[in-house]
């Protein structure tokens, strides 16, 4: 078997050093019961009694995909340290998971809601859930509790910023500037495999912050504006019965991106939501 080249090892090490950052890995815990005020996917959402519930362009209530109890999860800046963050999507049959195609940036088919504190709530019996809509309209198939783990991660090869960083490092090594190549065209097959296995590419990847892991390529239309990953929810099968827990199309993922300044200001109105398909 061909060995990984010394140059590839050096470039990979440099990328890991330059992009290492903390993120929050979200673990689907099938053994722990999900609660109305806890971090989870699916099920009935926490909702304060004095707040209007998010609706789509037809005026229909949206469905909860995920919620994070910020204090219980131990979130730190730039994420909120208290309260509740929630991700909703429309179940309009003319949309796919609340998107027009594979993306949505006008805000009409999805919503991110932030509650500054967790207070008295209603269970909202008329709010749709994964269990009350047709299966094809929801990527979330069950209500599952979430464990939140803070750890370090690095940029993966299909982040839209990876190629430029790769060739910046190549130029530092060789003095040669490449403007018309992709990173994988510069490496052997063995080197490419090493990069894919060692640079933040392991799935399933449910997370907040860090770097998105796409099934294909970076789906953002404006990476400079939507520079921060707020949520990624990946496809996953149950460890118990091998049935679907989450499924975006054919083993894809869903993503919410936000601008870092908007996140600091707790402004969730200028978001980019997209999903890809494996």
Phi, psi and omega in degrees: 000136179296139181276152174292134185287154178297322180297316179297319178299319181294314181298316180299319179296319179295317179298317179298317180294319186280339183248357182304130181205164178272144172218176179244111177278132182254124186248123176286116185254101183283349183269340183256136180288133177285145180242162183294333180252006183264173175285132185192169164249150175068184177077188178283135180280151162297139175206125179296148183290341187253021186233142178286134182283144182292137179232159178270188185294344176268357182085009179270142179299143179274169182253139178286128169266313187206146170220146181235119171281105193298317181292313180298327181281346181073030180293147177232166179307141014276358176282158176296141180267344180229166175086203186223133172251134183226148179238119180244152172228155175285149174251023174303121183295346177277355176246160174250109183057033179084002182257160169261092191085238182249006181213165178204120177234005178266355174081002186276340184250006180204169177204141166250125183242134176242125173255124184294334176213157178263112187236200177304142187220165174245149179275354175045075184299339181266002178285132181292151175225174177304331184276347186250000179242164177298138187303327184291343183266355181231127174287335180271125186256342181215162170274120183224134176293150179246130166263143184242124185236120177275128181205177181263145177219168179227166183291136177266170190289340180257015165291137184298346180263355188294314186300317180296316179298317179305310184280340169298318179290320177302318179296321178298324182283314190254341185081001183258130179263123178254127181239355187233021181237156167262154186306321184289342176283346182267347189242161172285168178300320180295319177297317180300316179299320179299315180299315182295329182275338189246356183242073168061032187252002185290138178236156006287149181236095170258127187197168169230138186065192183076214184236135180293145172246110183265152173290330181237260180236170182302121186269359180289141177271338180216088185294325182296322179281310182263071191267356186234129179278114178275311178223141160229129176237118188262166171284144180201143173262156179292140172284345184271308185236004178065014174272165184292132168263315176221137178211112174262104181059242179247081177063042177264200180215156173246147186220144168237125178246149181220156172283142185298327178289321177296320179298317179298327181272001183058038179257109183247036180260341184245068187251164172233122180244132178210165173217153177235173186232136181291000000 
